[in-house]
Amino acid sequence: MSDGHSALSSRLQQLQSRFTWDLRKEDMDLENLSTRLQDHIELQLGQPGAVARSYSFLAYVRYIQNQPQEAESLLIQSEKTTRECYGEDREQRLIVTYGDLAWLKYHTGDYMQSQTYWQRVEDILLKYPTGSSALLHPEVYGEKAWTYLKFSRSYYPKALEFFCKALELQPDDCEWNAGYAIALYRTESGGSETSQQSEESPATKQLRRALEINPDDGVLLSMLALKLNPHQEAESLVERALKLGSDNPHVIRYIAKYFRNKGDVERAIDLLNRALKKTSQSAFIHHQLALCYKSKKSPANTSTNPKHWRRLCIQHLEEAVKIRPSFVLAMVDLAVLHGEEKDLDRAEKWFQQVLQMLPGSEKSICQGFHKHYADFQFYHNRNMDKAIDHYTQGLLLTPGTRNGKQCAKKLKQIAERRTLENRNDAEAYSVLGLVAKVEGKKKEAAEFYDKALDCDGNNDKYLTALCELRMELQEAAEDTSALSSFTATAQVL
C-alpha cells in the first residue's frame, strides 16, 4: 500500500460508517435481511426517511454479498431519497451515506472518488460542528441505532444506547422516539402487560411517548395494543391502527398477533393472509399463520380435523425456514409437529439442526428448545435419561419462567415415579434435590441429597451439592441469629 493510500485508509477509519461499526457478517441472516429490506423499499414502509435508510442498509448487505456495483447504486439512491425527503435538513443525514460511499470506493480501488466522498463528510462536519470531537450529530446516532436495530437481535443493546444518545440531543424527534420504542418493545418479552402490574413497562411508556409526537403511526399503535392486551384501551388502539395502516403488512402482522392472543384466530388468519399477499417472503407472517393453525388443531377444537391443521402448520413453518434458514423457533415447532405425526426421524433431524445453532441464541430460545426436546424424548422415544438431561438444562437457564416451571414439574414427576419404583434410586433423589434447590427450598434440597448419598455414598457430585447447601443454610442461620440479637439490643436501648 502506498503512503497516500495508507493515509486515506487512516482518514476513513475516523468516519462514522457501517464499515467502521463492527457489523459482523456472522451475526446477520443476510438473505432474510435482504428480503425484508427489499419489501420495505417496494412497499415504501415506515416514517419519512425510512426508505432512504433501507437503501443504505441494503447497500451494505450487497457489499457483504460481493455485489459492489449494486451497493453503489443503492447508496446513490439513498442519497437522492434523503435529499427529496429532508430538503434543507439533509446534510447531517448524509454523513453516514457519504462515509459508506467513501469506504465502498476505497474497497473497489477508486481512491480518488473515495477521497471525494471523505471530503464531503469533512465539509459537513466543518459546517455543522458538534462542539466536541467525542460528540456526534443526533442524525448519526439515530442512523447508527436504526442500523443495529435492523441488522441483528444481538445488536439490540447497542440500538438502545444510540437511540438514547440521539434523544438526549433531540428529545422530541419522532424518528428517534419511535425507534427507541420499537427497540424497547423487542427487548422485552413481547407479552402483554397484566392488570396486576402497578407500573407500565419501559416499552409501554415509550410507545405512549412516541405516539404523543406521532399519533398516526400504525405500527406503534399496534405494538401498544399488544402490550396492553386484553385491556379495554387496546381495542380502540387496534381499530385506529387498522384504519391508518390497513395496507401495511407490519401493522397487520402485529394486529393479527393481538387477535390470536385474544383467541379470535379466524380474524388473525384473515389479516395474515391479506398481509401475505403484499409480502409473500415474510418468515414472520408464515410463522404467525402456523401458530394460528396450531391453535385450531387443539384437542379443545373438536369440530375440526387436527391432521388438516397440522399439515397447514408444517407447510407455513417450512416456508418460514426456507425464507429464513436461521429461524430457530420455527425449526423447533417443525420438529414438534413431525413428532406428533410420528415421523420421529424427521423430528430428530430438525432437533439436531437446532442444537447446532443454539450457541449464542437467547436464553428463552435455548430454554424452549430444551423443554421441547425433553418432551420429545419423554413422550416419543421413552428415553428418560435424555429427557432428564434436557429438562435439567431448561430448568437451569431461567427457572422462574413458564418453560422453567414446566421443566421443574416434569423432573419432579419423573423422579418421584422412580423413587416409588426403587427407593434406592440415587439419581432420582439428586434430581429432586436440584429442583428443590432451584426453587429456593434449600433445607428440602439438602434432605434429598442426603438420601442420594445414602444410596450412592461415593458420588462426589452429590457430596459437593450437599456441602454447598449446608454451608448456605449455616450462613443463613447465623445471619438470622445476628439480626435477632441486633433487634433485641435495639429494643432494650
Secondary structure by P-SEA (a helix, b strand, c coil): ccaaaaaaaaaaaaccccccccccccccaaaaaaaaaaaaaaacccccaaaaaaaaaaaaaaaaacaaaaaaaaaaaaaaaaaacccccccccaaaaaaaaaaaaaaacaaaaaaaaaaaaaaaaaaccccccccccaaaaaaaaaaaacccccaaaaaaaaaaaaaaaccccaaaaaaaaaaaaaaccccccccccccccaaaaaaaaaaaaccccaaaaaaaaaaacccaaaaaaaaaaaaaccccaaaaaaaaaaaaaacaaaaaaaaaaaaaaaccccaaaaaaaaaaaaaaaccccccccaaaaaaaaaaaaaaaaaacccaaaaaaaaaaaaaaacaaaaaaaaaaaaaaacccccaaaaaaaaaaaaaaaacccccaaaaaaaaaaaaaaccccaaaaaaaaaaaaaaaaaaaacccaaaaaaaaaaaaaaacaaaaaaaaaaaaaaaccccaaaaaaaaaaaaaaaaaaaaaaaaaaaaaaaaac
